[in-house]
Amino acid sequence: LKFLVKMIRPKRILEIGTFTGYSGLCMAEGLDEGGKLYTFEVEDELEDFTRRWIDGSPFADKIEFIIGNALEIVPTLGEKFDMVFIDGNKREYIKYYEMAMEYLSEGGWILADNTLWDGKVLIENPAHNDHQTIAIKAFNDFIANDSRVEKVILPLRDGLTLIRINKK
């Protein structure tokens, strides 16, 4: 993620799904001076654990850690983003994607994590019929058919989809 941020050089990043803060810290490390990462975590039980890592990092001044639902709060920020990293509730990926499209700068990027979902999305298997797997399959199909973007799935770890927005 640090490498991708250094390559894309976004000024503003939106992260949906902070969890432990690891991915956010990697992205913040790659930000140029004056860059800002807004990271959202809906699970308030994680706040104390995660905030300790963010606040104790050398990149704390580049990170705005927000507890709450990104779908509700992002529209109130008055910000445009150059890059969005989606790693939240898998059932909400399409909603996150459509919201991100609304707040992306021209030529912006969306990175979606876990899009290979431990290989479950690749093989038809009745055992892979859980809500998260179904949602990731639906997201992948949605992206594959979206003519507004260029996209590629990188088979790294659990799958990372790089999505570049065509000119608006």
Contacts in CASP RR format, 6 or more apart in sequence:
PFRMAT RR
TARGET T0000
AUTHOR 0000-0000-0000
METHOD contacts of the structure
MODEL  1
LKFLVKMIRPKRILEIGTFTGYSGLCMAEGLDEGGKLYTFEVEDELEDFT
RRWIDGSPFADKIEFIIGNALEIVPTLGEKFDMVFIDGNKREYIKYYEMA
MEYLSEGGWILADNTLWDGKVLIENPAHNDHQTIAIKAFNDFIANDSRVE
KVILPLRDGLTLIRINKK
1 23 0 8 1.000
1 24 0 8 1.000
1 26 0 8 1.000
1 27 0 8 1.000
1 85 0 8 1.000
1 111 0 8 1.000
2 26 0 8 1.000
2 27 0 8 1.000
2 29 0 8 1.000
2 30 0 8 1.000
4 111 0 8 1.000
4 162 0 8 1.000
5 13 0 8 1.000
5 26 0 8 1.000
5 27 0 8 1.000
5 29 0 8 1.000
5 30 0 8 1.000
5 31 0 8 1.000
5 83 0 8 1.000
6 30 0 8 1.000
8 82 0 8 1.000
8 83 0 8 1.000
8 109 0 8 1.000
9 32 0 8 1.000
9 82 0 8 1.000
10 31 0 8 1.000
10 35 0 8 1.000
10 81 0 8 1.000
10 82 0 8 1.000
10 83 0 8 1.000
10 108 0 8 1.000
10 109 0 8 1.000
11 32 0 8 1.000
11 34 0 8 1.000
11 35 0 8 1.000
11 36 0 8 1.000
11 82 0 8 1.000
12 35 0 8 1.000
12 36 0 8 1.000
12 38 0 8 1.000
12 79 0 8 1.000
12 80 0 8 1.000
12 81 0 8 1.000
12 82 0 8 1.000
12 83 0 8 1.000
12 105 0 8 1.000
13 27 0 8 1.000
13 31 0 8 1.000
13 35 0 8 1.000
13 36 0 8 1.000
13 37 0 8 1.000
13 38 0 8 1.000
13 81 0 8 1.000
13 82 0 8 1.000
13 83 0 8 1.000
13 84 0 8 1.000
13 85 0 8 1.000
14 37 0 8 1.000
14 38 0 8 1.000
14 39 0 8 1.000
14 40 0 8 1.000
14 70 0 8 1.000
14 74 0 8 1.000
14 79 0 8 1.000
14 81 0 8 1.000
14 83 0 8 1.000
14 84 0 8 1.000
14 85 0 8 1.000
14 100 0 8 1.000
14 103 0 8 1.000
15 23 0 8 1.000
15 24 0 8 1.000
15 27 0 8 1.000
15 37 0 8 1.000
15 38 0 8 1.000
15 39 0 8 1.000
15 40 0 8 1.000
15 84 0 8 1.000
15 85 0 8 1.000
15 87 0 8 1.000
16 40 0 8 1.000
16 70 0 8 1.000
16 84 0 8 1.000
16 85 0 8 1.000
16 86 0 8 1.000
16 87 0 8 1.000
16 88 0 8 1.000
16 96 0 8 1.000
16 100 0 8 1.000
17 39 0 8 1.000
17 40 0 8 1.000
17 41 0 8 1.000
17 42 0 8 1.000
17 70 0 8 1.000
17 86 0 8 1.000
17 87 0 8 1.000
17 88 0 8 1.000
18 24 0 8 1.000
18 39 0 8 1.000
18 40 0 8 1.000
18 41 0 8 1.000
18 46 0 8 1.000
18 50 0 8 1.000
18 65 0 8 1.000
19 41 0 8 1.000
19 46 0 8 1.000
19 50 0 8 1.000
19 87 0 8 1.000
20 46 0 8 1.000
20 49 0 8 1.000
20 50 0 8 1.000
20 53 0 8 1.000
21 39 0 8 1.000
21 50 0 8 1.000
21 53 0 8 1.000
21 54 0 8 1.000
22 53 0 8 1.000
23 85 0 8 1.000
23 87 0 8 1.000
23 113 0 8 1.000
24 37 0 8 1.000
24 39 0 8 1.000
24 63 0 8 1.000
24 85 0 8 1.000
25 53 0 8 1.000
25 54 0 8 1.000
25 57 0 8 1.000
25 59 0 8 1.000
25 63 0 8 1.000
27 37 0 8 1.000
27 85 0 8 1.000
28 37 0 8 1.000
28 57 0 8 1.000
28 59 0 8 1.000
28 62 0 8 1.000
28 63 0 8 1.000
29 59 0 8 1.000
31 37 0 8 1.000
31 59 0 8 1.000
31 62 0 8 1.000
34 62 0 8 1.000
35 62 0 8 1.000
36 62 0 8 1.000
36 63 0 8 1.000
36 64 0 8 1.000
37 62 0 8 1.000
37 63 0 8 1.000
37 64 0 8 1.000
38 64 0 8 1.000
38 66 0 8 1.000
38 74 0 8 1.000
38 77 0 8 1.000
38 79 0 8 1.000
38 81 0 8 1.000
39 63 0 8 1.000
39 64 0 8 1.000
39 65 0 8 1.000
39 66 0 8 1.000
40 66 0 8 1.000
40 67 0 8 1.000
40 68 0 8 1.000
40 69 0 8 1.000
40 70 0 8 1.000
40 73 0 8 1.000
40 74 0 8 1.000
41 47 0 8 1.000
41 50 0 8 1.000
41 65 0 8 1.000
41 66 0 8 1.000
41 67 0 8 1.000
41 68 0 8 1.000
42 67 0 8 1.000
42 68 0 8 1.000
42 69 0 8 1.000
42 70 0 8 1.000
42 88 0 8 1.000
42 89 0 8 1.000
44 67 0 8 1.000
44 68 0 8 1.000
47 67 0 8 1.000
50 65 0 8 1.000
51 65 0 8 1.000
54 60 0 8 1.000
54 63 0 8 1.000
54 65 0 8 1.000
57 63 0 8 1.000
66 73 0 8 1.000
70 96 0 8 1.000
70 99 0 8 1.000
71 92 0 8 1.000
71 95 0 8 1.000
71 96 0 8 1.000
71 99 0 8 1.000
74 99 0 8 1.000
74 103 0 8 1.000
75 99 0 8 1.000
75 102 0 8 1.000
75 103 0 8 1.000
79 103 0 8 1.000
80 103 0 8 1.000
80 104 0 8 1.000
80 105 0 8 1.000
81 100 0 8 1.000
81 103 0 8 1.000
81 104 0 8 1.000
81 105 0 8 1.000
81 108 0 8 1.000
82 104 0 8 1.000
82 105 0 8 1.000
82 108 0 8 1.000
82 109 0 8 1.000
83 108 0 8 1.000
83 109 0 8 1.000
83 110 0 8 1.000
83 111 0 8 1.000
84 96 0 8 1.000
84 100 0 8 1.000
84 103 0 8 1.000
84 104 0 8 1.000
84 109 0 8 1.000
84 110 0 8 1.000
84 111 0 8 1.000
85 110 0 8 1.000
85 111 0 8 1.000
85 113 0 8 1.000
86 93 0 8 1.000
86 96 0 8 1.000
86 97 0 8 1.000
86 100 0 8 1.000
86 110 0 8 1.000
86 111 0 8 1.000
86 112 0 8 1.000
86 113 0 8 1.000
87 112 0 8 1.000
87 113 0 8 1.000
87 114 0 8 1.000
88 96 0 8 1.000
90 114 0 8 1.000
90 117 0 8 1.000
90 131 0 8 1.000
90 132 0 8 1.000
90 135 0 8 1.000
90 136 0 8 1.000
90 139 0 8 1.000
91 131 0 8 1.000
91 132 0 8 1.000
91 135 0 8 1.000
92 135 0 8 1.000
93 112 0 8 1.000
93 135 0 8 1.000
93 136 0 8 1.000
93 139 0 8 1.000
94 135 0 8 1.000
94 138 0 8 1.000
94 139 0 8 1.000
94 142 0 8 1.000
97 110 0 8 1.000
97 112 0 8 1.000
97 139 0 8 1.000
97 142 0 8 1.000
97 143 0 8 1.000
100 110 0 8 1.000
101 110 0 8 1.000
101 148 0 8 1.000
101 165 0 8 1.000
104 110 0 8 1.000
104 165 0 8 1.000
106 165 0 8 1.000
106 167 0 8 1.000
106 168 0 8 1.000
107 164 0 8 1.000
107 165 0 8 1.000
107 166 0 8 1.000
107 167 0 8 1.000
107 168 0 8 1.000
108 164 0 8 1.000
108 165 0 8 1.000
109 162 0 8 1.000
109 163 0 8 1.000
109 164 0 8 1.000
109 165 0 8 1.000
110 149 0 8 1.000
110 161 0 8 1.000
110 163 0 8 1.000
110 165 0 8 1.000
111 160 0 8 1.000
111 161 0 8 1.000
111 162 0 8 1.000
111 163 0 8 1.000
112 139 0 8 1.000
112 143 0 8 1.000
112 160 0 8 1.000
112 161 0 8 1.000
112 163 0 8 1.000
113 158 0 8 1.000
113 159 0 8 1.000
113 160 0 8 1.000
114 136 0 8 1.000
114 158 0 8 1.000
114 159 0 8 1.000
115 121 0 8 1.000
115 136 0 8 1.000
115 139 0 8 1.000
115 140 0 8 1.000
115 153 0 8 1.000
115 158 0 8 1.000
115 159 0 8 1.000
115 160 0 8 1.000
115 161 0 8 1.000
116 122 0 8 1.000
116 153 0 8 1.000
116 155 0 8 1.000
116 158 0 8 1.000
116 159 0 8 1.000
117 132 0 8 1.000
117 133 0 8 1.000
117 136 0 8 1.000
117 158 0 8 1.000
117 159 0 8 1.000
118 158 0 8 1.000
120 128 0 8 1.000
120 133 0 8 1.000
120 136 0 8 1.000
121 128 0 8 1.000
121 133 0 8 1.000
121 136 0 8 1.000
121 137 0 8 1.000
121 140 0 8 1.000
140 153 0 8 1.000
140 161 0 8 1.000
143 149 0 8 1.000
143 151 0 8 1.000
143 161 0 8 1.000
143 163 0 8 1.000
144 151 0 8 1.000
148 165 0 8 1.000
148 166 0 8 1.000
149 163 0 8 1.000
149 164 0 8 1.000
149 165 0 8 1.000
149 166 0 8 1.000
150 163 0 8 1.000
150 164 0 8 1.000
150 166 0 8 1.000
151 161 0 8 1.000
151 162 0 8 1.000
151 163 0 8 1.000
151 164 0 8 1.000
152 161 0 8 1.000
152 162 0 8 1.000
153 159 0 8 1.000
153 160 0 8 1.000
153 161 0 8 1.000
153 162 0 8 1.000
154 160 0 8 1.000
154 161 0 8 1.000
154 162 0 8 1.000
END
